[in-house]
Amino acid sequence: MHIYKVAPSLPISENMNQKFSENLVSAIKDALPDKTNVAIYLMDLLSLGKEAVYRRLRGTVSFDIEESALISRDLNISLDHIVGMKSEDKAIFNLNLIQKSDILDDYCRFIDNYIQTFRRLQLYSNSKCYSAYNVIPLSFYTQYDLISKFYWYKWLYQMEGFENTTQFSQFSFPTRVSDIHKSFIQESRFIDSSSFVLARNIFVSLARDVDFFSRLNLLTKAEVQQIKIELIDLLTNLESVAASGIWNGGKEVFFYLSNMNFESSYTYLECSDFELSILRVFSFGSIHSLKDQVCKVHKDWLDSLKRSSTLISRSGDVHRAEYFNEQKEAINTIL
């Protein structure tokens, strides 16, 4: 969900309409890869005919509000920037938050925003992702059914509370979420190079959450053991990936263990054409920015976390083995 600063309603002159359309067309061209046909893109997105699109590109017809919103959402560009709010001391952010009143739709839109970004990155051969996580990231666990179900279950418990103490066994994991997770995994595989800075307790934290729900009698002992099996398998697979430095069919990956605590989870995506800063909030929500100054500060922060961390992919055999053994032993103790 995108939230923008909106100016008070004023009469809109023909010149203002024309200027808005010119700025919007310019922003579309900037956001799309160089070889993309803008007219064909707009025909597909807006379900308009060729002549209708060209009238908008020439400025003889203005984009209406719905068309502008569709373009803004699809290309992740901010309408306040289009109308001229370009002050250097103002950063432009898009909020991708999930409301209690529409949790399922909002969550799927949240994941779809990532999917659309990954698809855009596929057009480039130099895409990079830098991340720091204080929770297990989606890209690690979405292929594990019970872990995925548990994260969704836990999040709904926090958001809504289970007045009737719904048991984990009675909770149905939405098919839409499972399907969009599969799309997320598929599209994220095309990033050429990924770097992950991991907080040292992210796997143990999940084990403690599982134990908490078990003590609430919402998880059976058998379910706890099934989640534990998936969690141990996840660690085993990640250790193998870290040792090789390769994942997702040959893509480069680096794992770092943070030696300091950090407050949230951060992601920075870049290629030759654009960069994007993402800050995770409220578990599944996020704040996005394409603003150069925001992205620079974000990347500098991630670089500082990396400098204070220990590399455990490819090299760092001793540190890697010690870390994964410690995690498995702690999980066995807790669960």
N, C-alpha and C positions, 0 to 999 in steps of 0.2 A: 504494500500500500504506500503510495507516494503522498506526502503532505508538503504543500508549498505555501510560501507567504503570499497572500492575496491582497492587492490594493483595494481600497474602497471603490464601489461601483461608480463609474463616471461615464458620461456620453462618449462613445467611441467614434471618432471622425474617420472619414475615408482614408486620410493620410496615415492615421494610427493603424488602421487595418492593413494598409499596404506595407507599412514598416514592420508590423508583426509578421506578416507572411514572408517578407524578405529575410527577416532574422531567422524564422523557422526553417526556411529552405536552406539557408546558410548553415544552420546547426545540423540539419539532416545530412548535408554533404560532408560536414566535418566528422560526424559520428560514423558514417558508413565507410567501409574500405574503399580505396581509391578506384578500383575497377568495377564497383557496383553500379548498376544502372538505377539511378534514383527513381525514374518514372516506373520501372517494373516493380521496384520495391514498394512504392506507394500504391500501385494497382493491387498488389497482393495483400498488403496490410489493410487498406481501406476499402477493399472490394469495389473499386471504382473503375470505370472504363478509361481507355487511353486518353481520349480528348478531355475528359473531366480532370484527370491528373495534370495534363499539360496546361490547362487553364489556371490551375492552382500554382504550378511552377512559374508561369509567366506573370502571375499576380493579378490576372483579370478576374479571378474568383478567389475569395479568401477561404482559408481553412476554417471550418467551424470548430466549436469547442470540443465536441466529441472526437473529431479527427485529430485535433491538436493533442488531446489527452492520450489517444491511442499511440501516436508517434512518440510522445514524451515517455510513456511507459515502456514501449518496445525498445527504444534506443537509450533509455536511462538518461535523458536530458531534462533539465529543469525549466519549467515555463517561466519562472521569475527571471532566469537568465535571458530568455528569449525576449521578454518585454523591456530589457535594458537595465536590470539591476546588476551592474557589473563592478560595483565599488570594490576596490582591492582589499578593504578591511572586512568584507563580508564573505564568508565561506558558504557555499551552497550545498545542502545536504538533502538526501532523499531518505525518508523513514520507511522501513519495511517492517511494520509491526503487526502483531496478531491480536485481534479483538476477541473478547470472550463471547460476543454475540455471534461471531461467524468464524469459529476457530478452524474448522476443516478447510473452508475455502481460502482463508487468509494464509494458513500454513502451506497449502499447495501453491498459492501465488508466491509465497516466500521462497520455496524451493525452485519454482519455475523461473524466478528472477536470476538465480544462479545458473540454471540451465541455459537461459538465453545468453548470458555472459559467456559461458563456456563455448557455446556455438559460435559466437562472434570471434572468440580467440582461435577457433579452429582454422580461420582463414589466414593465420599467420604462422610462420615457421619458428618464431623466436619467443613464444609465449612463456611467461614465468609466473609462478605463484609463490609468495612468501607468507608464511602463517606462523602465528604463535597461539597455542591453545592451552587453556587451563581446564578444559573438559575434552573428552574424546570427540574428535571431529566426525562429522557425518561421513566423510570419505573413508573413514576407517571401519565403521560399524554397520553401515546400511545393508550389507550383504548378510548380516546375521539377524535372523528373524526375531528371536527372543529378546536380544539386546535392543533392537529397534522398537519392538513392542513395549519393552520396559521403559525406555526413554519417553515415549509418547504417553504411557500410563502415568509415569511420575509427573510429567509436565501438566497433564490434565488434573491430577490430584492437587498440584500447586495452584493452578488457575481457577479450578471450580470447587475443589474439595469433593469427596465422595460421601455425601450425607448418608447413603445407604451402605457405605463401606463395600463397594463393588470389589469382588475378588478378582485377582489377576486372571484366573482361569475363566471367569465370566466376561472378561473384557474382550471385545472384538476389535482387533487392529484394522483400521479402515483400509479397504482395498485400494482406494485412491492414493493413500499415503504410500503403500507398498509399491504401487505402479510408478509413482513419481520419484521414489527413491531409486528404482531401477534406471529410470531416465537420467537421474543425477549421476549415478555411477558411470553410465555409458558415456555421457558427454564430458565428464571431468577427466576421462582417460586421455584426452587429446592435448593436455597442457604439456609442453616440452620439458619443463624443469620445475620441480616443486621442492620447497624447503620448509620443514616443520620444526619449530622450536616447541618442545613439549614440557609442560610443568611436570615435575617428578611424581605427583600423586594422582594423576588423572585416572589411572586404571584402578587404583586402590579406592579412590573416591566413589567410583561406580559400585564396587563391592560393598562399601559401607552403606550406600543407598539401598542396595538390594537387601542387606541385612536389616536395615531400618523397616522396610516394608514387610519383611518376614516377621519381625517382632510385633508388627501391627496385626499379624495374622491375615494379611492380604496376599501373601505368597506362601505356597506350601513348600515343604522341605524338598520335594521332588522338583518343583519349579526352580527353586534356588540352585539346586545342583545342575539343572539344565542350563541355566544362565551362566553358571560358573564354567561349565564345559565350553560354552561359546567364548567366554572371556579369555580362558586359557588358550584356546585355539587362535583367537585374535592376536594375542601376544606372541605365540609361536610363529604365526605368519608374518607379523611385523618384524620380528627378529630376523627372519630369513630375508625379508626385503631390505632391512637396514644393512645386513651383511653384504648384499650384492650391490646396493645403491641403484637398483633398477626396479621399476614397477610399471603397471599398466601397459604391458606389452612392449617394454623396451625404453620407457621414458625415464629420465634422470630424476633421482630423489635423494634428498639429504635430510637426515634426522639429527637434531641437537637436543641435548638435555639441559634445561635451564638450571643455572645455579642460583637464581634469584626468583622470588615470587613476583607474579604480575597479575594485574587486577581483572583483566578481561581476556577475550580471545580476539585476535586481530588477523585480517587477511589483506594482502596487497597484491593485485593482479596487474600485469603489464605486458605490452607487446610494442611493436614499432609504431602503432597508430593511436593507442590510448592507454590510460592507466586508471585504476579504480581502487579506492580505499574502502574497506569494510570493517566496521566495528560491531561485534556481537553484543546484543543487549537483551535482557529478559529471557535468557535461555535460547529461544528460537528466533528472536527478533534481530534486526540489524539496522545500522545507520550507514548509508553509502555516500561517497562524494567522489566526483570527477575533478574537483578543483585542484589545480596544480600545487598550490601551497599546502593544501591538506595532504595530498598524496606524498609530497616530499617529506613532511614532518612524520607521516605514518611510516614511510619506508625507513627513515632515519631511526625511528624508535625500534622497528623490527631488527635493523642492523645492530643496534646497541644490545638488544636481547641476545642476538646471535653471538656477539663478541664475548658475552659473559656466560656462554653455554659451552657444553662439551660435545664435540662431533662424535657420533657413534655409528655413522654409516660408512661402509667400506673399511676405513681405518677405525681405530679405537676399539679393537676387539675385546680388550679386558673390561673397559667401561661398559660396553654393550652387553656382554655376558653377565656382568654383575647386576646391571640395572634390570634386565628381564628376569633374572633369577630372583632378585629381591621382590619384584612385582608378583611373581607367581607364588612365592612363599607367603607374602602378605595376604594374597587373595585366599590361599588355602587356609590360613589362620582365621580370617574373617568369616569365610563361608564354609 
